[in-house]
Amino acid sequence: MSKEFKENVYDASYKALTESGVDEDVADKASRVVASDDESKSDLGRTPEDQEAVNQAMQSYWGNQRGEK
């Protein structure tokens, strides 16, 4: 069974990340992960690779918020 993809979550995540300066490719990968999260699972159904994509986006996001390059 494939994961449910929540288009509205993807759109909101992608917009927030890219408007904050996160690279489009990084934002796309992370947004696809969060749009497919399974709230019924403790790890949200994420693989280690999924979590790394989200971590990379968050590092970039928070770096941009602090004015880091």
Secondary structure, 3 states (H helix, E strand, C coil): CCCCCCHHHHHHHHHHHHHCCCCHHHHHHHHHHHHCCCCCCCCCCCCHHHHHHHHHHHHHHHHHHCCCC
